[in-house]
Amino acid sequence: MKKYLFIIKTQIIKSLTYEFNVYGNIIMQTIIMITSAYFWRALYSGRSTVEGVDADNMLTYVIISSALSVLLITNVERRIGRSVEKGTVACDMMKPVSLFWMFFAEDIGSIVALIFQNMLPILLIGSVMIKLPVMADIKDLPLFIVSVIESFLINWLIAALFGMTAFTAVNINALIQVKKHLIRLLSGSIIPIWFFPESVAKVLSSLPFVYIYQLPLSIYIGRGTRAEHMVQMQIQFIWLVILSALFFLVHNIVTRKVMVQGG
Amino acid sequence: MIDVNSLCKDYTIKHKGAGLSGALKGLVIKNTDVIHAVKDLSFHIDEGEIVGFIGPNGAGKSTTIKMMSGILTPTSGSVLINGEDIAKHRKEVVKNIGVVFGQRSQLNWDLRLGETFELLKHIYRIDADAYDKTMSVMDDILGIKELLDKPVRQMSLGQRVKGDLVASMLHSPKVLFLDEPTIGLDVSAKYSLRKFIKEINRVRKTTVILTTHDLGDIQELCERLIIINHGVMMEDGNLKEITDRVAPYKTLVVEYYDEIAPHHEKCEIISHEGNVARYRFAKSDITAADIIASLSSEKAIKDVSIEEAGIDDIIKIAYGK
């Protein structure tokens, strides 16, 4: 356990090496956040509530979604892709650590650094330029935190599963882009799925993606009752179990098939 | 120490046609070929040996090293290190081995060298005393302490290889695998690397297995050679034994005062340019002194020298098989 904590620490040091990357991310996130805010303001003009959510709550949704997207940055798929493509997977394999725990620890380390480098600045910019994103009911905070942790894990497992295809496909850059935009569209991170046609929304609510963004965000802005949230969190948990099982299954197959390119 | 039992590794490679049409066909129709990179390799290595693993490019050296160090899983056969199968207990067995690849680094590009070492210290759970002791030994051999604060991305190749060597020795492994460690290094860096290998072998009794194309490495370091080609073992034995068996001859170089060189019934003249003639003779057949005596009775000799069959002769012969 201690060695993984040290991997986290080292990763934080590494993340602090390239500061310009950090400013770029903040600017990009700010642009997306402000654009979405104007978009929703325009759509809500003249209406007070749509689907039980008023304009004010929708702006909170936008800000928290931007902040959450920082937590949900994963590097595992690119990390695997790069090390397989360049053959450095050899150097990862010769250490007495389990490969995926190491990748997990590295992602945790990056995110700890990003909380300070990106998430707090984005929350600050959102609060100043859009509105103060206050939580609807502070009593839901524990529920919110648990759902965020679960959504983080679901998101990471999906990324890791995508990354594992690199062991056979070698170059997965395109696949990573597909995954990224699929999650954006299907998770409600930009447009909540309650704006989608009912049949589409129904299908989506049985897939894991909405439980990455929309569930914690709904809890935050207080859309739906607590009973509804509890049901959704059960589905979220079921997805977490399914994806974990799938992960360990694929993991065992894949590490036996490792190939090292070059040399 | 290390037992390799009928080790095999097959690769399945996709066979794609040349050019754009070939690439497009390859997307739809998959032709696969099975390549036998390593075929039925068995050998045993004792503690404290330095074994040179040689063979031409693509002979399967690196693949074998990667299987021995737990990076690749063998198709069949097994590698036992201290009696434990590395493919089955990778995480435990790799604590006893260190690996350096000349062509890729395990050092972290974004970190200072010392930070990478700190990370390894925790990953391998090295206690502080042992760590400090190893570091001072490494500093004596390689002068590593002055590099600790330098970011790896700013290092030269020679410095980086030094860093990699220390990184691989931090946890005091019993076995060290070196895959072409001297590749691309200058003379002085090669010298310190060879010194390093000799020192750790002498002081720590570390078993060293190295692949190399550098004949100097082999001559200076290896007591034992394993030559493989096309994934098959060609030779395994003491350097001198192999020389005696594969190339059991010496060359006598004789310089005369003019261009006429006499013959000798037990030697073969392999070249004759100007005043210099080269005679090759079998060591078991006749001694150099006898040949010189017999030649000088026929003609006045200005100068003589004797060339042993070198490692390059052995390699030429072994690779040519």
Interface residues (C-beta under 8 A of the other chain):
Chain A: K2 K3 F6 I7 T10 I13 K14 T17 Y18 K86 G87 T88 V89 A90 C91 M93 M94 K95 P96 V97 S98 R256 K257 V258 M259 V260 G262 G263
Chain B: Y11 S62 K66 S69 G70 I71 L72 T73 R90 K91 E92 V94 K95 I97 V99 F101 Q103 R104 S105 Q106 N108 D110 L111 E115 E118 L119 L120 H122 I123 Y124 R125 D179 E180
